[in-house]
Amino acid sequence: MATPKGKYAWTATVGEKGQIVIPKQARDVFGIKPGDTLLILGDEERGIAIPPKGAFAELFNMAFDKENGGDRQ
């Protein structure tokens, strides 16, 4: 079965301290570098998601953009 373009699957093992190593191919594809901060989202029914690096900035801008209803007081 061929993998759809732009879709990936990797495995990672959780260590004793709860840490995982992001596979090198995943780091390369998504431009993850040492020292980067990742946003990790969790949903008890749907699981864990690690959105692309720029997602936090996008969410922050949406939440605080006055034109889009953010920054309500």
Phi and psi in radians as a Rosetta constraint file:
Dihedral C 1 N 2 CA 2 C 2 CIRCULARHARMONIC -1.386 0.35
Dihedral N 2 CA 2 C 2 N 3 CIRCULARHARMONIC 2.521 0.35
Dihedral C 2 N 3 CA 3 C 3 CIRCULARHARMONIC -1.431 0.35
Dihedral N 3 CA 3 C 3 N 4 CIRCULARHARMONIC 2.304 0.35
Dihedral C 3 N 4 CA 4 C 4 CIRCULARHARMONIC -1.067 0.35
Dihedral N 4 CA 4 C 4 N 5 CIRCULARHARMONIC 2.501 0.35
Dihedral C 4 N 5 CA 5 C 5 CIRCULARHARMONIC -0.991 0.35
Dihedral N 5 CA 5 C 5 N 6 CIRCULARHARMONIC 2.319 0.35
Dihedral C 5 N 6 CA 6 C 6 CIRCULARHARMONIC 1.436 0.35
Dihedral N 6 CA 6 C 6 N 7 CIRCULARHARMONIC 0.033 0.35
Dihedral C 6 N 7 CA 7 C 7 CIRCULARHARMONIC -1.911 0.35
Dihedral N 7 CA 7 C 7 N 8 CIRCULARHARMONIC 2.428 0.35
Dihedral C 7 N 8 CA 8 C 8 CIRCULARHARMONIC -2.413 0.35
Dihedral N 8 CA 8 C 8 N 9 CIRCULARHARMONIC 2.784 0.35
Dihedral C 8 N 9 CA 9 C 9 CIRCULARHARMONIC -2.529 0.35
Dihedral N 9 CA 9 C 9 N 10 CIRCULARHARMONIC 2.316 0.35
Dihedral C 9 N 10 CA 10 C 10 CIRCULARHARMONIC -2.355 0.35
Dihedral N 10 CA 10 C 10 N 11 CIRCULARHARMONIC 2.897 0.35
Dihedral C 10 N 11 CA 11 C 11 CIRCULARHARMONIC -2.082 0.35
Dihedral N 11 CA 11 C 11 N 12 CIRCULARHARMONIC 2.692 0.35
Dihedral C 11 N 12 CA 12 C 12 CIRCULARHARMONIC -2.523 0.35
Dihedral N 12 CA 12 C 12 N 13 CIRCULARHARMONIC 2.533 0.35
Dihedral C 12 N 13 CA 13 C 13 CIRCULARHARMONIC -1.770 0.35
Dihedral N 13 CA 13 C 13 N 14 CIRCULARHARMONIC 2.358 0.35
Dihedral C 13 N 14 CA 14 C 14 CIRCULARHARMONIC -1.487 0.35
Dihedral N 14 CA 14 C 14 N 15 CIRCULARHARMONIC 2.188 0.35
Dihedral C 14 N 15 CA 15 C 15 CIRCULARHARMONIC -1.408 0.35
Dihedral N 15 CA 15 C 15 N 16 CIRCULARHARMONIC 3.114 0.35
Dihedral C 15 N 16 CA 16 C 16 CIRCULARHARMONIC -1.030 0.35
Dihedral N 16 CA 16 C 16 N 17 CIRCULARHARMONIC -0.523 0.35
Dihedral C 16 N 17 CA 17 C 17 CIRCULARHARMONIC -1.621 0.35
Dihedral N 17 CA 17 C 17 N 18 CIRCULARHARMONIC 0.175 0.35
Dihedral C 17 N 18 CA 18 C 18 CIRCULARHARMONIC 1.403 0.35
Dihedral N 18 CA 18 C 18 N 19 CIRCULARHARMONIC 0.217 0.35
Dihedral C 18 N 19 CA 19 C 19 CIRCULARHARMONIC -1.602 0.35
Dihedral N 19 CA 19 C 19 N 20 CIRCULARHARMONIC 2.590 0.35
Dihedral C 19 N 20 CA 20 C 20 CIRCULARHARMONIC -2.162 0.35
Dihedral N 20 CA 20 C 20 N 21 CIRCULARHARMONIC 2.699 0.35
Dihedral C 20 N 21 CA 21 C 21 CIRCULARHARMONIC -1.797 0.35
Dihedral N 21 CA 21 C 21 N 22 CIRCULARHARMONIC 2.171 0.35
Dihedral C 21 N 22 CA 22 C 22 CIRCULARHARMONIC -1.329 0.35
Dihedral N 22 CA 22 C 22 N 23 CIRCULARHARMONIC 2.173 0.35
Dihedral C 22 N 23 CA 23 C 23 CIRCULARHARMONIC -0.966 0.35
Dihedral N 23 CA 23 C 23 N 24 CIRCULARHARMONIC 2.537 0.35
Dihedral C 23 N 24 CA 24 C 24 CIRCULARHARMONIC -0.954 0.35
Dihedral N 24 CA 24 C 24 N 25 CIRCULARHARMONIC -0.770 0.35
Dihedral C 24 N 25 CA 25 C 25 CIRCULARHARMONIC -1.045 0.35
Dihedral N 25 CA 25 C 25 N 26 CIRCULARHARMONIC -0.705 0.35
Dihedral C 25 N 26 CA 26 C 26 CIRCULARHARMONIC -1.129 0.35
Dihedral N 26 CA 26 C 26 N 27 CIRCULARHARMONIC -0.748 0.35
Dihedral C 26 N 27 CA 27 C 27 CIRCULARHARMONIC -1.077 0.35
Dihedral N 27 CA 27 C 27 N 28 CIRCULARHARMONIC -0.719 0.35
Dihedral C 27 N 28 CA 28 C 28 CIRCULARHARMONIC -1.153 0.35
Dihedral N 28 CA 28 C 28 N 29 CIRCULARHARMONIC -0.825 0.35
Dihedral C 28 N 29 CA 29 C 29 CIRCULARHARMONIC -1.053 0.35
Dihedral N 29 CA 29 C 29 N 30 CIRCULARHARMONIC -0.730 0.35
Dihedral C 29 N 30 CA 30 C 30 CIRCULARHARMONIC -1.757 0.35
Dihedral N 30 CA 30 C 30 N 31 CIRCULARHARMONIC 0.101 0.35
Dihedral C 30 N 31 CA 31 C 31 CIRCULARHARMONIC 1.133 0.35
Dihedral N 31 CA 31 C 31 N 32 CIRCULARHARMONIC 0.609 0.35
Dihedral C 31 N 32 CA 32 C 32 CIRCULARHARMONIC -1.481 0.35
Dihedral N 32 CA 32 C 32 N 33 CIRCULARHARMONIC 2.179 0.35
Dihedral C 32 N 33 CA 33 C 33 CIRCULARHARMONIC -2.058 0.35
Dihedral N 33 CA 33 C 33 N 34 CIRCULARHARMONIC 2.745 0.35
Dihedral C 33 N 34 CA 34 C 34 CIRCULARHARMONIC -0.949 0.35
Dihedral N 34 CA 34 C 34 N 35 CIRCULARHARMONIC 2.382 0.35
Dihedral C 34 N 35 CA 35 C 35 CIRCULARHARMONIC 1.595 0.35
Dihedral N 35 CA 35 C 35 N 36 CIRCULARHARMONIC -0.207 0.35
Dihedral C 35 N 36 CA 36 C 36 CIRCULARHARMONIC -1.130 0.35
Dihedral N 36 CA 36 C 36 N 37 CIRCULARHARMONIC 2.598 0.35
Dihedral C 36 N 37 CA 37 C 37 CIRCULARHARMONIC -1.791 0.35
Dihedral N 37 CA 37 C 37 N 38 CIRCULARHARMONIC 2.277 0.35
Dihedral C 37 N 38 CA 38 C 38 CIRCULARHARMONIC -1.918 0.35
Dihedral N 38 CA 38 C 38 N 39 CIRCULARHARMONIC 2.496 0.35
Dihedral C 38 N 39 CA 39 C 39 CIRCULARHARMONIC -1.617 0.35
Dihedral N 39 CA 39 C 39 N 40 CIRCULARHARMONIC 2.170 0.35
Dihedral C 39 N 40 CA 40 C 40 CIRCULARHARMONIC -2.021 0.35
Dihedral N 40 CA 40 C 40 N 41 CIRCULARHARMONIC 2.133 0.35
Dihedral C 40 N 41 CA 41 C 41 CIRCULARHARMONIC -1.888 0.35
Dihedral N 41 CA 41 C 41 N 42 CIRCULARHARMONIC 2.506 0.35
Dihedral C 41 N 42 CA 42 C 42 CIRCULARHARMONIC -2.323 0.35
Dihedral N 42 CA 42 C 42 N 43 CIRCULARHARMONIC 2.470 0.35
Dihedral C 42 N 43 CA 43 C 43 CIRCULARHARMONIC -2.382 0.35
Dihedral N 43 CA 43 C 43 N 44 CIRCULARHARMONIC 2.114 0.35
Dihedral C 43 N 44 CA 44 C 44 CIRCULARHARMONIC -1.010 0.35
Dihedral N 44 CA 44 C 44 N 45 CIRCULARHARMONIC -0.474 0.35
Dihedral C 44 N 45 CA 45 C 45 CIRCULARHARMONIC -1.591 0.35
Dihedral N 45 CA 45 C 45 N 46 CIRCULARHARMONIC -0.595 0.35
Dihedral C 45 N 46 CA 46 C 46 CIRCULARHARMONIC -1.800 0.35
Dihedral N 46 CA 46 C 46 N 47 CIRCULARHARMONIC -0.315 0.35
Dihedral C 46 N 47 CA 47 C 47 CIRCULARHARMONIC 1.866 0.35
Dihedral N 47 CA 47 C 47 N 48 CIRCULARHARMONIC -2.792 0.35
Dihedral C 47 N 48 CA 48 C 48 CIRCULARHARMONIC -1.847 0.35
Dihedral N 48 CA 48 C 48 N 49 CIRCULARHARMONIC 2.480 0.35
Dihedral C 48 N 49 CA 49 C 49 CIRCULARHARMONIC -2.302 0.35
Dihedral N 49 CA 49 C 49 N 50 CIRCULARHARMONIC 2.468 0.35
Dihedral C 49 N 50 CA 50 C 50 CIRCULARHARMONIC -2.085 0.35
Dihedral N 50 CA 50 C 50 N 51 CIRCULARHARMONIC 1.675 0.35
Dihedral C 50 N 51 CA 51 C 51 CIRCULARHARMONIC -1.204 0.35
Dihedral N 51 CA 51 C 51 N 52 CIRCULARHARMONIC 2.890 0.35
Dihedral C 51 N 52 CA 52 C 52 CIRCULARHARMONIC -0.978 0.35
Dihedral N 52 CA 52 C 52 N 53 CIRCULARHARMONIC 2.738 0.35
Dihedral C 52 N 53 CA 53 C 53 CIRCULARHARMONIC -0.902 0.35
Dihedral N 53 CA 53 C 53 N 54 CIRCULARHARMONIC -0.688 0.35
Dihedral C 53 N 54 CA 54 C 54 CIRCULARHARMONIC -1.354 0.35
Dihedral N 54 CA 54 C 54 N 55 CIRCULARHARMONIC -0.104 0.35
Dihedral C 54 N 55 CA 55 C 55 CIRCULARHARMONIC -1.097 0.35
Dihedral N 55 CA 55 C 55 N 56 CIRCULARHARMONIC -0.660 0.35
Dihedral C 55 N 56 CA 56 C 56 CIRCULARHARMONIC -1.088 0.35
Dihedral N 56 CA 56 C 56 N 57 CIRCULARHARMONIC -0.775 0.35
Dihedral C 56 N 57 CA 57 C 57 CIRCULARHARMONIC -1.084 0.35
Dihedral N 57 CA 57 C 57 N 58 CIRCULARHARMONIC -0.727 0.35
Dihedral C 57 N 58 CA 58 C 58 CIRCULARHARMONIC -1.100 0.35
Dihedral N 58 CA 58 C 58 N 59 CIRCULARHARMONIC -0.787 0.35
Dihedral C 58 N 59 CA 59 C 59 CIRCULARHARMONIC -1.105 0.35
Dihedral N 59 CA 59 C 59 N 60 CIRCULARHARMONIC -0.736 0.35
Dihedral C 59 N 60 CA 60 C 60 CIRCULARHARMONIC -1.066 0.35
Dihedral N 60 CA 60 C 60 N 61 CIRCULARHARMONIC -0.813 0.35
Dihedral C 60 N 61 CA 61 C 61 CIRCULARHARMONIC -1.102 0.35
Dihedral N 61 CA 61 C 61 N 62 CIRCULARHARMONIC -0.707 0.35
Dihedral C 61 N 62 CA 62 C 62 CIRCULARHARMONIC -1.117 0.35
Dihedral N 62 CA 62 C 62 N 63 CIRCULARHARMONIC -0.705 0.35
Dihedral C 62 N 63 CA 63 C 63 CIRCULARHARMONIC -1.215 0.35
Dihedral N 63 CA 63 C 63 N 64 CIRCULARHARMONIC -0.551 0.35
Dihedral C 63 N 64 CA 64 C 64 CIRCULARHARMONIC -1.976 0.35
Dihedral N 64 CA 64 C 64 N 65 CIRCULARHARMONIC 0.147 0.35
Dihedral C 64 N 65 CA 65 C 65 CIRCULARHARMONIC -1.455 0.35
Dihedral N 65 CA 65 C 65 N 66 CIRCULARHARMONIC 1.983 0.35
Dihedral C 65 N 66 CA 66 C 66 CIRCULARHARMONIC -1.006 0.35
Dihedral N 66 CA 66 C 66 N 67 CIRCULARHARMONIC -0.648 0.35
Dihedral C 66 N 67 CA 67 C 67 CIRCULARHARMONIC -1.165 0.35
Dihedral N 67 CA 67 C 67 N 68 CIRCULARHARMONIC -0.449 0.35
Dihedral C 67 N 68 CA 68 C 68 CIRCULARHARMONIC -1.747 0.35
Dihedral N 68 CA 68 C 68 N 69 CIRCULARHARMONIC 0.291 0.35
Dihedral C 68 N 69 CA 69 C 69 CIRCULARHARMONIC 1.554 0.35
Dihedral N 69 CA 69 C 69 N 70 CIRCULARHARMONIC 0.064 0.35
Dihedral C 69 N 70 CA 70 C 70 CIRCULARHARMONIC -1.366 0.35
Dihedral N 70 CA 70 C 70 N 71 CIRCULARHARMONIC 3.098 0.35
Dihedral C 70 N 71 CA 71 C 71 CIRCULARHARMONIC 1.006 0.35
Dihedral N 71 CA 71 C 71 N 72 CIRCULARHARMONIC 0.738 0.35
Dihedral C 71 N 72 CA 72 C 72 CIRCULARHARMONIC -1.448 0.35
Dihedral N 72 CA 72 C 72 N 73 CIRCULARHARMONIC 2.450 0.35
